[in-house]
Amino acid sequence: MGNIYFERGLNLSLLLRKGNHDWLAGVGAIGEPVLLSRGRDCLYVALRAIGAEQGDAISVPAFICAEVPRLIAEWGFSPIPYDIEPDLSLSPDLVKKSLTSRTRAILYVNYFGLQQPAASLDKLKGLGLPLVEDNCQAPMAGSKRAVQPDFAFTSMRKYLPVPDGAVLDVIDNRWRERVGGVTLRRRTNGQLVRWRIAALLVRGQQEIRDRRVLRLLAQELFSKAEQALRGYDVPVAMHGVSRRLAATFDIAAIRTERRSVYEKLVTAMKTHPALRPLRLELAATDCPHCCPLLTDGNRLWRDALNQRGIEAAILWKVEQFSQDRSISAELSRRILSLPLPRLEALRSCEELMSSLDV
Ligand SMILES: Cc1ncc(COP(=O)(O)O)c(C=O)c1O
């Protein structure tokens, strides 16, 4: 079996392929799309557009990539955590408890490409604050969402082999003009693009022939890219190479494949003695980024899987931002994210998973 990674590779022919003009619809943009480099840039622009000022509070789920609350604080706002349910869904009551007189917006996450339930979003909408949907890890649901937030954003490098690129969809009309008013340093991150193109091309070769030297080289190049990604404060525009490349993918086909692999993998994992799929059913609008599993000892399992070529990861470690006894902290101790294999590698991935024990 070839190794299984979150990042899929690229080959040169894709770089030369002609794109289609409809790719923004493919990533689920339905309002006014703003093309930026990273998910964090989208969040920054959204918060500035709603007029959040120094010291204003933003409600943020405690279960989230640590970079997000760190950046919100760095921008001068105050991130206030709210806990979530064990199945990754929102609790409107817990969100409500996090609100203060200075709260200016509520951020919620569609974890791993799994949509938040419409009934909870409806209740959040009723709180009357701007809603910002973080759909970083997957294409957005667009017009198929039952409840539309004010803003939604997606970070394409998490599910497409592109150098950078994030789309902030400004859905509610009242923010459109104000987004234009947020000063954008219209600069792009050329260094990030160069490192990531190199990394993605090496990964593409690895997918044909998985050599140790290619593996080490890809690892080094992805880590250079990660350094370049962090090299800018805010905000950075999407690079032209990423726009061209994004337009070459059939995003509808990618959604279909990811859903199908997820459903098969979950069926196979249902009877696993130690790794329990966190979500058995997909909603019609979900596009899974990975397969989140629950286990005791997620670090041991991660290490065992990594040694066998499956890049399982702990998304996320939330110790800094959440209370120790919260559900978010418990999730962080128990969750393990399994990258989705390609359809043709599914059977060998399932066999490996069932033969492993730690
Ligand atoms: C849920 C979530 N939101 C936001 C971000 C930030 O996205 P980016 O790294 O594209 O800025 C991440 C990063 O991993 C994330 O996982």
The ligand as an SDF file (V2000), in Angstrom:
LIG
                    3D

 16 16  0  0  0  0  0  0  0  0999 V2000
  -10.7380   25.0660   11.7010 C   0  0  0  0  0  0  0  0  0  0  0  0
   -9.6380   25.9450   11.1800 C   0  0  0  0  0  0  0  0  0  0  0  0
   -9.8730   27.2400   11.0150 N   0  0  0  0  0  0  0  0  0  0  0  0
   -8.9260   28.0810   10.5470 C   0  0  0  0  0  0  0  0  0  0  0  0
   -7.6700   27.6320   10.2390 C   0  0  0  0  0  0  0  0  0  0  0  0
   -6.6520   28.5800    9.6770 C   0  0  0  0  0  0  0  0  0  0  0  0
   -6.5340   28.3080    8.3020 O   0  0  0  0  0  0  0  0  0  0  0  0
   -5.2230   28.7650    7.5010 P   0  0  0  0  0  0  0  0  0  0  0  0
   -4.0890   27.9020    7.9860 O   0  0  0  0  0  0  0  0  0  0  0  0
   -5.5500   28.5500    6.0580 O   0  0  0  0  0  0  0  0  0  0  0  0
   -5.0260   30.1890    7.8310 O   0  0  0  0  0  0  0  0  0  0  0  0
   -7.3630   26.2860   10.4150 C   0  0  0  0  0  0  0  0  0  0  0  0
   -6.0080   25.8130   10.1500 C   0  0  0  0  0  0  0  0  0  0  0  0
   -5.6940   24.6430   10.2060 O   0  0  0  0  0  0  0  0  0  0  0  0
   -8.3710   25.4140   10.8670 C   0  0  0  0  0  0  0  0  0  0  0  0
   -8.1220   24.1040   11.0020 O   0  0  0  0  0  0  0  0  0  0  0  0
  1  2  1  0
  2  3  1  0
  2 15  2  0
  3  4  2  0
  4  5  1  0
  5  6  1  0
  5 12  2  0
  6  7  1  0
  7  8  1  0
  8  9  2  0
  8 10  1  0
  8 11  1  0
 12 13  1  0
 12 15  1  0
 13 14  2  0
 15 16  1  0
M  END
$$$$
